[in-house]
Amino acid sequence: MATVTHLVTPPESSRAYRPRAAAKTSEALQEKKSVYVNYDRGEHEVSVRVSGFRKADIARRFRVRVENDRFQKDWSVTEVAERLVALNRWEEVDGVLNSWVGRFARKNFPILISELSRRGCIDLCVNVFNWMKNQKNYCARNDIYNTMIRLHARCNRVDQARGLFFEMQKWSCKPDAETYNALINAHGRAGQWRWAMNLMDDMLRAAIAPSRTTYNNLINACGSSGNWREALEVCKKMTDNGVGPDLVTHNIVLSAYKSGRQYSKALSYFELMKGAKVRPDTTTFNIIIYCLSKLGQTSQALDVFNSMREKRAECRPDVVTFTSIMHLYSVRGEVESCRAVFEAMVAEGLRPNIVSYNALMGAYAVHGMSENALSVFQEIKRNGMFPDVVSYTCLLNSYGRSGQPGKAKEVFLMMRKERRKPNVVTYNALIDAYGSNGLLPEAVGVFRQMEQDGVKPNVVSVCTLLSACSRSGKKVNVETVLSAAEARGIKLNTAAYNSAIGSFINGAELEKAIALYQTMRRKKVKADSVTFTVLISGSCRMSKYSEAVSYLKDMEELGVPMTKEVYSSVLCAYSKQASGQVTEAESIFKQMKMDGCKPDVIAYTSMLHAYNASEKWEKACELFLEMEDNGVEPDSIACSALMKAFNKGGQPSNVFILMDLMREKEVPFTGAVFFEIFSACNTLQEWKRAIDLIQMMEPYLPSLSIGLTNQMLHLFGKSGKVEAMMKLFYKIIASGVEINLKTYAVLLEHLLAVGNWRKYIEVLEWMNDGGIQPSTQMYRDIISFGERSAGIEFEPLIRQKLASLRNKGVGGNLSKAH
């Protein structure tokens, strides 16, 4: 194994002549870097070691005291820190510290606190600090308190940081600028910007001049809470007081705009920075990429990212940059691009953090790619990281989206076993996992468990549960969910009302949906385009077409912009009304294009239906050509509507052209499409094509309705193609489709029309075997045929066959026929 360890020492110039005491102090405080490189494994590690004041540096009286005590150890500060961190119980620090010779040098105390704070062990730091205060040689110093306040700030322990601020004053330790900076930073991290502002006032009253760091911390405190206006006011005070902003200040202002969702203002401010010749850094570009992504300007965001990756770029992308681009691709639904960015980050030598892994898992989860999400989850563990709550939630969500609620529950239980406390997002994901798979009782159970576990449901929980009610396919009491939300003080937003209205409509309760919409308006909750899309499409489904169109007036009153979905729903309402509404449909369709909403396949299909209903076949054909010119791919419904227009408009040959086009573009065939093709075959007497079509439609037969198959059987029979009719019938039987009395009636009618009485009686036998009782008229028809058309030779044979049917148990209706 090729391993190299380097000890990095300071340059000669830094070790010039100094007074003896100063030299000793400097040597004790000096940080020595040790570099470990393992070329075989590709590992590189830098460790920093601090000696501190050792046995030779302490006062003589203390040195004599520990000279012959074998339990007293002359450890360096770094060794003490390592031993403390290795303790199983951090309350047992006294044993280690009381064995350390360096405790007699009080200058070691701030060094030890700094060393422990660098490791982020806050509880250990608190215990060590409490031990220090009980030592006889302890002296309260600003640097120790400032370090402890900064450490509490890093861990969002604002009350403890404030407590130390008051404690240091009791110990006659006067706070300085660094103390106030640390405390302002602590309140800023906790979102308590008003406290931070008050501390600034206290600082000024104490005649302590604020530094640039003070102003930066205060601007950050305001900005991180979304109060970008207050952040700008502080920035103005800063320049008025003669403290010029630096790049950190500019980045904090940009971040304030970002937190306040003022993305356009952030971009404008960035332009001002460029105009003032302020050179941005990686943090600046990260904020700009985020703002561009939120504004939907993804191509510009990618341009910024690509410019950062150029060879001569001053600011190279970091882990945050790559993670932001991964989020961008995830929102766009480009999972492969998201993975490619992740791999590029690793290829450039950057180590992904847990946020990067979570971003990749989130992209997979949205698309239900549970196997890929699990692979990333396992990769997190292999790389020595611990999955956090977001990691588990993404994995759970991936199983929910892929239709595996059982595995989603397993992840939830595993999460608890690993002592990761589920948050409200986790519970919502589990509710959705059950709800999206139609398991409403289990979804309700999770909602109740959530409250029992002390996690307060939010409006997203209610929305998710309402969506579960909608997907369950059962008529459920949506009012119960709404009452539960009201009882818990959850104020419903637009999305929640939309989910509830959709649930009512899916349960065929249009009146309740309308009543809830009126409640929504009474409570001043603004309806959006989704609200009206649900109401209009729901009214169409219930054949309430005039009511559906009436919602356009409400949209105009409320100033809700028309969307593609609303236009399509309104067109659907007009297309299903009387033929006189085609003019209104054309007007809406034209308005849709004028408003910049590019019509989709649903809008075109609705217009095709409108033209078919008004028998304007030529316009339907013209519309299809326009559809092709605009690059809109037709679906099965659009193709069946156009085929109907061709058949009714006297252009049945075009049906076959469209059929070939559907095959070429792999558009799935439906029952309506097959019926129109059979109709065209019937019109053009293309029976060979029709017979070939039977073979083609075999895979689709189980999905076709029995009414449609009966119509196709009738088309063959009416045209005298009885053999083809029977061939289709055999295919229907083989596909497992349930046959009814009407199907047999069609067969018998056309068999008798061509005089095939033998097959007629055979079909009656099939009916008997299938447990379907032939009607009296069916027997009368065959008896009448025998008497009139069969002749003397076959009439007795027909009666004999019918008699044998009677003996097999086909009784009642045959007796009535005689």
JOTAKA-V799296 format. One record per backbone hydrogen bond with DSSP energy under -0.5 kcal/mol. NH is the residue of the N-H (numbers start at 0). CO is the residue of the C=O. E is the energy in kcal/mol with one decimal. If there is no record, write none. Layout:
nh = {NH NH}
co = {CO CO}
e = {E E}
//
This chain:
nh = {2 3 5 7 7 8 13 14 15 22 23 24 25 26 27 28 29 31 31 32 32 33 34 35 35 36 37 38 38 39 41 42 44 46 48 50 51 53 56 57 57 61 62 63 64 65 66 66 68 69 71 72 72 74 76 77 79 80 81 82 83 84 85 86 89 91 92 95 96 97 98 99 100 100 102 103 104 105 107 108 109 110 111 112 113 114 115 116 117 118 118 119 120 121 124 125 126 127 128 129 130 131 132 133 133 134 137 144 145 146 147 148 149 150 151 152 153 154 155 156 157 160 161 162 163 164 165 166 167 168 169 170 171 172 173 179 180 181 182 183 184 185 186 187 188 189 190 191 192 195 196 197 198 199 200 201 202 203 204 205 206 207 208 214 215 216 217 218 219 220 221 222 223 224 224 225 226 227 230 231 232 233 234 235 236 237 238 239 240 241 242 243 249 250 251 252 253 254 255 256 257 258 259 260 261 262 265 266 267 268 269 270 271 272 273 274 275 276 277 278 279 284 285 286 287 288 289 290 291 292 293 294 295 296 297 300 301 302 303 304 305 306 307 308 309 312 315 321 322 323 324 325 326 327 328 329 330 331 332 332 333 334 337 338 339 340 341 342 343 344 345 346 347 348 349 351 356 357 358 359 360 361 362 363 364 365 366 367 368 369 372 373 374 375 376 377 378 379 380 381 382 383 384 386 391 392 393 394 395 396 397 398 399 400 401 402 403 407 408 409 410 411 412 413 414 415 416 417 418 419 420 426 427 428 429 430 431 432 433 434 435 436 437 438 439 442 443 444 445 446 447 448 449 450 451 452 453 454 455 461 462 463 464 465 466 467 468 469 470 471 472 475 477 479 480 481 482 483 484 485 486 487 488 489 490 491 496 497 498 499 500 501 502 503 504 505 506 507 508 512 513 514 515 516 517 518 519 520 521 522 523 524 525 531 532 533 534 535 536 537 538 539 540 541 542 543 544 547 548 549 550 550 551 552 553 554 555 556 557 558 559 560 566 567 568 569 570 571 572 573 574 575 576 580 581 582 584 585 586 587 588 589 590 591 592 593 594 595 596 597 603 604 605 606 607 608 609 610 611 612 613 614 615 616 619 620 621 622 623 624 625 626 627 628 629 630 631 632 638 639 640 641 642 643 644 645 646 647 648 649 650 653 654 655 655 656 657 658 659 660 661 662 663 664 665 666 667 673 674 675 676 677 678 679 680 681 682 683 684 685 686 689 690 691 692 693 693 694 695 696 697 697 699 700 700 702 703 703 708 709 710 711 712 713 714 715 716 717 718 719 720 721 724 725 726 727 728 729 730 731 732 733 734 735 736 743 744 745 746 747 748 749 750 751 752 753 754 755 756 759 760 761 762 763 764 765 766 767 768 769 770 771 772 773 778 779 780 781 782 783 784 785 786 787 788 789 793 794 795 797 798 799 800 801 802 803 804 805 806 807 808 809 810 813 814 815 816 817}
co = {0 36 34 5 32 6 10 11 12 18 19 20 21 22 23 24 25 29 48 7 30 46 5 33 44 3 42 1 36 1 37 37 35 33 31 29 27 51 53 53 54 58 58 59 60 61 62 63 65 67 68 70 98 72 50 49 75 76 77 78 79 80 81 83 87 88 89 91 92 93 95 96 72 98 99 100 101 103 104 105 105 106 107 108 109 110 111 112 113 114 115 116 115 119 120 121 122 123 124 125 126 127 128 129 130 131 134 140 141 142 143 144 145 146 147 148 149 150 152 151 155 156 157 158 159 160 161 162 163 164 165 166 168 167 171 175 176 177 178 179 180 181 182 183 184 185 187 186 190 191 192 193 194 195 196 197 198 199 200 201 203 202 206 210 211 212 213 214 215 216 217 218 219 220 221 222 221 225 226 227 228 229 230 231 232 233 234 235 236 238 237 241 245 246 247 248 249 250 251 252 253 254 255 257 256 260 261 262 263 264 265 266 267 268 269 270 271 273 272 276 277 280 281 282 283 284 285 286 287 288 289 290 292 291 295 296 297 298 299 300 301 302 303 304 306 309 313 317 318 319 320 321 322 323 324 325 326 327 328 329 328 332 333 334 335 336 337 338 339 340 341 342 343 345 344 349 352 353 354 355 356 357 358 359 360 361 362 364 363 367 368 369 370 371 372 373 374 375 376 377 378 380 379 384 387 388 389 390 391 392 393 394 395 396 397 399 398 403 404 405 406 407 408 409 410 411 412 413 415 414 418 422 423 424 425 426 427 428 429 430 431 433 434 433 437 438 439 440 441 442 443 444 445 446 447 448 450 449 453 457 458 459 460 461 462 463 464 465 466 467 469 473 475 476 476 477 478 479 480 481 482 483 485 484 488 489 492 493 494 495 496 497 498 499 500 501 502 504 503 508 509 510 511 512 513 514 515 516 517 518 520 519 523 527 528 529 530 531 532 533 534 535 536 537 539 538 542 543 544 545 546 547 548 549 549 550 551 552 553 554 554 558 562 563 564 565 566 567 568 569 570 571 573 577 578 579 580 581 582 583 584 585 586 587 588 589 590 592 591 595 599 600 601 602 603 604 605 606 607 608 609 611 610 614 615 616 617 618 619 620 621 622 623 624 625 627 626 630 634 635 636 637 638 639 640 641 642 643 644 646 645 650 651 651 652 652 653 654 655 656 657 658 659 660 662 661 665 669 670 671 672 673 674 675 676 677 678 679 680 680 684 685 686 687 688 689 690 690 691 692 693 694 696 696 697 699 699 700 704 705 706 707 708 709 710 711 712 713 714 716 715 719 720 721 722 723 724 725 726 727 728 729 730 732 731 739 740 741 742 743 744 745 746 747 748 749 751 750 754 755 756 757 758 759 760 761 762 763 764 765 767 766 770 771 774 775 776 777 778 779 780 781 782 783 784 784 789 790 791 793 794 795 796 797 798 799 800 801 802 803 805 804 808 810 810 811 812 813}
e = {-0.9 -2.6 -2.5 -0.6 -3.2 -0.6 -1.2 -1.6 -0.8 -2.6 -2.3 -2.3 -2.6 -2.3 -2.2 -1.9 -0.9 -0.5 -3.0 -0.9 -0.6 -3.4 -2.8 -0.5 -3.5 -2.6 -2.5 -1.7 -0.6 -0.7 -1.2 -2.1 -3.1 -3.0 -2.7 -0.7 -2.4 -0.6 -1.5 -0.8 -0.7 -0.6 -2.0 -2.6 -1.1 -1.4 -0.6 -0.6 -0.9 -0.8 -1.4 -0.6 -3.6 -1.5 -1.5 -1.9 -2.1 -2.4 -2.3 -2.2 -2.4 -2.5 -1.7 -1.2 -0.5 -1.8 -0.6 -0.6 -2.6 -2.7 -1.0 -1.3 -2.5 -0.6 -1.5 -1.7 -1.4 -0.8 -2.3 -1.1 -0.6 -0.7 -2.8 -2.5 -2.2 -2.3 -2.4 -2.6 -1.8 -0.7 -0.6 -1.0 -1.4 -1.5 -2.2 -2.4 -2.1 -2.5 -2.7 -2.3 -1.9 -2.4 -1.9 -0.6 -1.2 -2.0 -1.4 -1.8 -3.4 -2.1 -2.5 -2.8 -2.4 -2.2 -2.4 -2.2 -2.3 -1.3 -1.6 -3.1 -1.0 -1.9 -2.7 -2.2 -2.1 -1.5 -1.8 -2.3 -2.5 -0.8 -1.3 -1.5 -1.3 -2.6 -0.7 -2.1 -2.5 -2.4 -2.3 -2.9 -2.2 -1.9 -2.2 -2.4 -2.3 -1.3 -1.2 -2.6 -1.3 -1.6 -2.1 -2.3 -2.3 -1.7 -1.7 -2.3 -2.4 -2.0 -2.2 -1.8 -1.5 -2.3 -0.6 -2.1 -2.6 -2.7 -2.3 -3.0 -2.4 -2.1 -2.1 -3.0 -2.8 -0.6 -0.6 -1.9 -2.0 -1.5 -1.8 -2.0 -1.9 -2.3 -2.0 -2.1 -2.3 -2.3 -1.8 -2.4 -2.1 -1.3 -2.3 -0.8 -2.1 -2.5 -2.2 -2.3 -2.4 -2.4 -2.1 -2.2 -2.2 -2.8 -2.0 -1.4 -3.1 -0.9 -1.9 -1.8 -2.1 -2.7 -2.0 -1.7 -1.8 -2.3 -2.1 -2.1 -1.9 -1.3 -2.6 -0.6 -0.7 -1.9 -2.3 -2.0 -2.1 -2.7 -1.9 -2.4 -2.6 -2.2 -2.1 -1.7 -1.2 -2.3 -1.5 -1.9 -2.4 -1.8 -2.1 -2.2 -2.7 -2.2 -1.7 -1.0 -0.8 -1.4 -0.7 -2.2 -2.4 -2.3 -2.0 -2.1 -2.2 -2.1 -2.4 -2.2 -2.5 -1.7 -0.6 -0.8 -2.5 -1.2 -1.8 -2.3 -2.3 -2.2 -1.8 -2.4 -2.1 -2.2 -1.8 -2.4 -1.6 -1.7 -1.9 -0.7 -2.0 -2.3 -2.1 -1.9 -2.6 -2.7 -1.7 -1.9 -2.7 -2.1 -0.9 -1.8 -2.7 -1.7 -2.1 -2.6 -2.0 -2.0 -2.2 -2.4 -1.7 -1.9 -1.3 -2.3 -1.7 -1.6 -2.0 -0.6 -2.1 -2.4 -2.5 -2.1 -2.7 -2.6 -2.1 -1.7 -2.1 -2.7 -1.2 -1.2 -2.9 -1.8 -2.0 -1.6 -2.2 -1.8 -2.3 -2.6 -2.4 -1.5 -2.2 -2.0 -1.7 -2.5 -0.7 -2.0 -2.3 -2.2 -2.0 -2.6 -2.4 -2.0 -1.9 -3.1 -3.1 -0.9 -1.7 -2.6 -1.1 -1.8 -2.5 -2.0 -2.0 -1.8 -2.0 -2.5 -2.4 -1.2 -2.0 -2.1 -1.5 -2.3 -0.6 -1.6 -2.4 -2.8 -2.2 -2.6 -2.4 -1.8 -1.9 -2.0 -2.1 -1.3 -0.6 -1.1 -1.4 -0.9 -0.8 -2.1 -2.6 -2.3 -2.1 -2.0 -2.7 -1.3 -1.3 -2.7 -0.7 -0.6 -2.2 -2.5 -2.1 -2.3 -2.9 -2.4 -2.1 -2.3 -2.3 -2.4 -1.3 -1.8 -2.9 -1.7 -2.5 -2.3 -2.3 -2.0 -2.1 -2.0 -2.4 -1.8 -2.1 -2.2 -1.3 -2.3 -0.7 -1.6 -2.2 -2.5 -2.2 -2.8 -2.5 -2.2 -2.4 -2.1 -2.0 -1.4 -1.8 -3.4 -1.0 -1.8 -1.9 -1.5 -0.7 -0.9 -1.8 -1.2 -0.8 -2.1 -1.9 -2.3 -2.4 -0.8 -2.2 -0.5 -2.6 -2.3 -2.1 -2.5 -2.6 -1.9 -1.9 -2.3 -2.5 -1.3 -1.3 -2.2 -1.5 -0.5 -2.1 -2.4 -2.0 -2.5 -2.5 -2.3 -2.4 -2.4 -1.6 -2.1 -2.1 -1.2 -1.9 -0.9 -2.3 -2.2 -2.3 -2.0 -2.3 -2.3 -2.1 -2.5 -2.3 -2.6 -1.5 -1.2 -3.0 -1.0 -1.5 -1.9 -2.3 -2.4 -1.7 -1.7 -2.1 -2.2 -2.0 -2.3 -1.9 -1.5 -2.3 -0.7 -2.3 -2.4 -2.1 -2.3 -2.6 -1.9 -1.7 -2.4 -2.6 -2.8 -2.1 -0.9 -3.4 -1.3 -1.2 -0.7 -0.6 -1.1 -2.4 -2.1 -2.2 -1.9 -2.3 -2.0 -2.3 -2.3 -0.8 -2.6 -0.5 -2.3 -2.3 -1.9 -2.1 -2.6 -2.3 -2.1 -2.3 -2.3 -2.3 -2.4 -0.7 -2.3 -1.4 -1.8 -2.6 -2.3 -1.8 -1.0 -0.5 -0.9 -1.4 -2.4 -0.5 -0.7 -1.1 -0.9 -0.9 -1.3 -0.7 -1.4 -1.9 -2.1 -1.6 -2.0 -2.3 -2.2 -2.0 -1.9 -2.4 -2.9 -1.2 -1.7 -2.2 -1.6 -2.0 -2.8 -2.4 -2.4 -2.1 -2.6 -1.9 -2.1 -2.4 -2.5 -1.6 -1.3 -1.3 -1.4 -2.2 -2.1 -2.0 -2.8 -2.3 -1.8 -2.2 -2.2 -1.3 -1.1 -1.0 -2.6 -1.8 -1.5 -2.3 -2.1 -2.4 -1.9 -1.9 -2.0 -2.4 -2.0 -2.6 -2.3 -1.1 -2.8 -0.6 -0.6 -1.2 -2.4 -2.5 -1.5 -2.3 -2.9 -2.2 -2.1 -2.0 -2.3 -2.8 -1.6 -0.6 -2.0 -0.7 -2.3 -1.9 -2.1 -2.3 -2.3 -2.2 -2.0 -1.6 -1.8 -2.0 -1.4 -1.1 -2.1 -1.7 -0.9 -1.9 -1.9 -1.7 -1.5}
//
